[in-house]
Amino acid sequence: MDLPGPRWKKGKDGKDLAALAAAHPMSAIVAELIASFTSSTPVAVLSGPGGGAVLGVEPEQAVILNRASIGYAIENATTQKHWFQLSPEEVFYLCHSLNCIRVESQDKKRMCEGELWDHFRSISESFPEMYKAYSHLRLKNWVVRSGLQYGADFVAYRHHPALVHSEFAVVVVPEVAESSNRCRRLKVWSDHLCALRASGSVAKTLLVLAISSVSNCELSSPDCLEQLVVHERTITRWIPQQCREQRCEPSRDHANVSREEQVVKNKSVAFNYWGVVVGFTVLSSLLVYRLKFRQ
């Protein structure tokens, strides 16, 4: 079954914003973000036991961060700094994959990637798989946001959410041996049906990202990311009205056979029609003859 395409939002002129997105691809925006952040290296401060961090940037950097759709802007009275709340996946993506920010603890101690990895793992045991799924989609230039309000881990946009609606509700399923005892997601068909119904009700395709490993790797350091493999599986509902045989385009041979059968059927109908007419005429003549004979 074909997947639905992107649902672009409309501009003030009534036209969709696909052309605007094509003129400013997400890959170019991320490259601009790296160039801007590398020159100044903004600092993100961990925001407590809830996970994530708060990032302070300059006004021009805030514009780029908004265009890249990373983090959520925090309203503040000062105009010298703009603050963004980042999720754990966004923090590690900017620090590890893009290498364009520094991260400090609440006591202003700089944290290396290993310490940051341990910190996020202590908050969420599934952080390695969640980050692998997040970075997998980001590296394919998808915009990835939280999917909590849609009953999923993430939602994926083709471009900035101001230009297009999200296409996929993403559910991450770890399949590595270490997590086999702690991960019971989508193990039965009822779980699949619930996730499918939830994503379908908000016009999104269910995308399951299964995370497996090429070997029994340990998740104690970021080095394991190279050994984790992402398997993409889209799940859609089977709608009988869209899959009936008469809606399928017939082959040429089948069309020729059907045409011949229709010609034979039309000839048979015509023959039966004239047979009825002739029979009725003969019976009428016999009836008239008998009436005359009796007189």
N, C-alpha and C positions, 0 to 999 in steps of 0.2 A: 504494500500500500504506500502510495506517495505521501511524503511528509508535507505539511503545510509550509508555505514560504513565510518570509518575514512580514510582519504587519507594521508598515511604516506609519508614523503619525503624520498629521496634516499641518501644513504651515498656514499662515494667514491668508494666502492666496488660494487655499483649498487643495494645493498639490502636495503629494507626499514628499518627505524629506530624504528620499534615497539619494538624490543627486548631491545634496549637501554632505551626506556621509561618504559618498564616493570621492568627493573632492578633498576630504580630510580623513584619510584612513587611520584606523586606530594604531597601526604600526608606526606611522609617522608621529602621532601624538606621544606615544611611549618613548620614541627616540628623542623627541624634544624634551620630555620630562627628565630623561637620563642626563642629557647635556646640561640642563639647568640645575639639577640637584647635585651633580658631580662637582660643579664649580664651587658650591657653598656647603654641601653635605649637611642638610638639616638634621636636627636631633629629635628623636621620638622618645618619650618618657613612658615607661610602663604604667598602666592605669589601674593597678591593684589586682585583687584576686579574681575579678571578672574576666581577665584576659584582655589582650589588645594593648594599644598604646595611644598617646596623644601626640600628634606631630605639629610642630610650629614651623610655618613657612612664611616667606615674603609674599606681598600681594600678587606680584606677577607669577610666582610659583603656585599660588593658590588657584589661579586661572587654569594653569596647565593641569594641576591635580584634579580639578573639577572636570576638565575635558577628558581626562583619562578615566574618570569615574572610579577613583580610588578613595575610599574613606568617606566620611560624612562631615560636612562643615559644622563647626560649633560656633554659635553666635557669641560675639564678645564685643565689648565697647571700644577696645583699642583698635586702631587702624594700622599699627606698625607690624603686628603679627597676626596671621590667620591660623586658626587651630583646626585640626581634623582628627576625628576619632577613627582609628584604624582597628580592624579585626586582627586576630593573631595571624591569619593567613596573609593578610595585606602587609603586616609588619615584616614578616619573614620574606615575603616576595620582594619588597623594596630593599631589604637588607641583604638577602642571599642571592636572589636571581638577578636583580638590577644593580645591586651594590652601590646604591646612591644615597643611603641615609645611615646615621649612627643611632644606636639604641642604648638608652641608659635606664638603670633601675630607678626606683623612687628616691634612693639616697644618692643620686647623681653619679653612680658608678657605671662606667662604660661596660657593656656586655658584648662578649664575642659571640660568634654564631653558635658555638657549642653550648654556651650558657643560656643563650636565648632558646635554643632547641629544648634543652632540659626544662626550662621554665614553662614553656607552652605544653610540653608533654606532661608535666606535673598537674597542669590545669585540666587537660583533656587527653585521655589515653589514645584517642583516635586522631590526634593532631597530625601524625605523619601521613596517614592516608588522606585526610582532609586537605592538607597542603599539597600533596602530590596531585590530587584532582584539581585543585584551584590553579596551580601553576601550569598544569597540562592544558587547561582551557585558555588561560591567559597567554601562553606562548603561541596559541593558535589565533590570537587577536580577538578572542571573545571577551566581552565585558562580563565579569562575574560578580554578582551581588548576593547578599544573604537571601536564602529562600525560606526563612522561618515562617513568614506569613502565608506561604503557599504549601506548607507541610513538607518542605524539601530542605536539603542542605544548602543548595545554591540555586540561583536562576541565572541563565546565560542569555545575554543580549548580543545581537549582531554588531551593535554600535552603542553610542551613548543612550541611556534610557530616555533622554528628552527627545530623541529622534525616532526610536523604534520600541515596540513592545518586546518583552522577553519571549524567546521561542521555546526554551527548554527549562523544565523543572528537574534539577539534578539531584540524584540520590547516590551517595557514595557507599559502596559495600566492600569492606576489606575482606580479602581472601587469602591473606598470608597466614602461614601456619601459627605464628605467634598470637594472632588475634582470633583464632578459630573458636576459642572458648568464650570470648567476650563479645563477639559480634553475632547477633542473631537476626540481622535485618534481611527482609525479603526472603525468608527461608521457606515460607508456605505461600500458596496461591492467594490466600485471603489478603496477605500483605501487599502482593502485587496489585490485586484488584482495588484495594483502598488507595494506594499511591496513584494508580492509573485514573481512578475516578476523581481524586483530588486535583491532579494536574489537568485532566480534561475539562473540569468545571471552570477553570480559569484560562482556557484556550492555550494550553502549553503541552508540548510533547514530553513524555517521561523519558529522561536520559539516565540510565544506570551506569555509573562508572565503577567497574569492579577492579580493585587494586590487588594485584598478585605480585609475587617475587620470583625471579629466575632461580633463586636458591634460598636456603633458610637464612636470610639475613637478619641481623639484629637491628632494632629500631632505635638504638641508643644514641645515634649521631646522625647528622645530615648526610653522611656518606651513603646511607642506605637508599637515598632517593634515586641514585643511579641504577639500583637493582630492582626498583619497583616498576611494574608495568601496568599501564592503564588500558582496560578493555572497555570500549564504548558499546553500549547496547541500548537502542531505542525501542521502547515498547508502546504500541498503539492498539487501540480497540479495533476489533474486526466488526465492521458495520455491514450487514447483509445487503442493505439497499445500494451500497456502492460496489458490491462484488457479485451481483447477479449475472447469470450467463448472458441474458439478452442485452446487457449494457456493455459487454466486451465486444470489441471490434472483431468481426469474423474474418477468417483467412480467405484468400482468393478462391481456393478450391471449394471451401464450404459455401462461399457466396454463390459460385457457379451452380453447385448442386441445389442450393435453395432456390435459385432462379428457375432451374429446370423443373423442380417440383411445383413451383408456383404456376408455370405455364401449363403443366399437365393438369393441375387442379382447376385452372380457369377453363381449359377445354372440357373437363369432365362436368363442370357446372353448366357450361353452355349446352353440352349434349343432353344433360338431364332436363334442362329448361325446354328445349325444342321437343324432347320426347313427351313431356307433359302436355305441351300445346297440341301436338299431333294426336295424342291419345284422347284429349278432351274433344278435339274436332271430330274424331271417328265416333266417339260415344254420342255426341250431339246429333250426328247424321243418322245413326241407327235409331235413336229415340224418335226423331222426326219421321223416319220411314215407318216405324211401327205404328205411330199415331195415325198416319195416313192410311195404312193397311187396314186398321180397325174400322176406319170410317167407310 
